[in-house]
Amino acid sequence: MPTTTIRLPEDLKARVAAAAKRSGMTSHGFILEAIAEKTEQENLRADFDAVAEDRYARIVASGKTIPWEEMRGYLEERLAGKAAKRPAARKLAR
């Protein structure tokens, strides 16, 4: 496994050591887990952004969308177990 050196300010190093001890881990293991969690979080954010950009591009291309108020009412009815008619998409209001 390649080595990477991280220089931590003394106060952060002490906080990491204390948090690692509380969680029953070494500082090294704690730092590795924190980096892995942050990396996964960023990957999920990038995926979310890509989906949002794709959906927005489709809205712009079609010029159609459903107003939030209508979609929210539809979703609330569905969550309540009621039969609900899905709102129809229509041209964006400009």
C-alpha atoms as one frame of an Amber mdcrd trajectory, in Angstrom:
protein
   0.000   0.000   0.000   1.498   3.390  -0.953   2.192   5.887   1.806   0.802
   9.404   1.970   1.921  11.889   4.583  -0.649  14.214   6.115   0.483  17.095
   8.286  -2.176  17.892  10.869  -2.239  20.939  13.114  -1.603  19.862  16.722
  -5.136  20.701  17.858  -6.696  18.595  15.081  -4.268  15.758  15.754  -5.338
  15.755  19.423  -9.037  15.828  18.477  -8.545  12.922  16.053  -6.698  10.922
  18.707  -9.465  11.542  21.264 -12.242  10.671  18.804 -10.394   7.535  17.676
  -9.925   6.425  21.285 -13.639   6.959  22.036 -14.575   4.851  19.025 -12.082
   2.100  19.884  -9.891   2.715  16.864  -6.355   3.796  16.187  -5.821   7.305
  14.853  -4.686   5.743  11.578  -7.846   3.637  11.257 -10.010   6.595  12.223
  -8.401   8.810   9.566  -8.740   6.089   6.902 -12.413   5.608   7.742 -13.034
   9.368   7.683 -11.390   9.680   4.259 -13.388   6.707   2.929 -16.658   8.179
   4.262 -15.923  11.616   2.799 -14.986  10.065  -0.541 -18.229   8.056  -0.656
 -20.219  11.153   0.315 -18.633  13.125  -2.523 -19.305  10.313  -5.001 -22.975
  10.246  -3.963 -23.158  14.042  -4.330 -21.626  13.857  -7.814 -24.145  11.162
  -8.824 -27.011  13.265  -7.426 -25.796  16.336  -9.324 -25.508  14.350 -12.558
 -29.083  13.054 -12.224 -30.346  16.561 -11.452 -28.515  18.050 -14.451 -29.899
  15.325 -16.729 -33.444  15.876 -15.494 -33.147  19.634 -15.890 -31.784  19.209
 -19.429 -34.824  17.066 -20.288 -37.157  19.726 -18.855 -35.453  22.426 -20.910
 -35.503  20.257 -24.060 -39.194  19.417 -23.753 -40.239  22.748 -22.274 -42.611
  20.855 -19.978 -42.793  20.369 -16.245 -45.243  19.830 -13.390 -45.650  22.639
 -10.836 -44.417  21.618  -7.378 -47.768  22.369  -5.712 -49.526  19.860  -7.984
 -46.823  17.213  -7.636 -46.728  17.625  -3.860 -50.499  17.136  -3.613 -50.235
  14.035  -5.788 -47.410  12.592  -3.676 -49.213  13.329  -0.409 -52.312  11.504
  -1.667 -50.205   8.532  -2.739 -48.475   8.425   0.643 -51.877   8.472   2.339
 -52.814   5.385   0.303 -55.358   7.196  -1.833 -55.813   6.668  -5.551 -54.381
   9.779  -7.183 -54.256  10.931 -10.768 -50.756  11.929 -11.779 -50.605  15.581
 -12.844 -49.877  16.222 -16.503 -46.712  18.005 -17.567 -47.205  21.306 -19.336
 -45.139  24.126 -20.804 -42.929  26.048 -18.416 -44.279  29.413 -17.306 -41.779
  32.132 -18.171
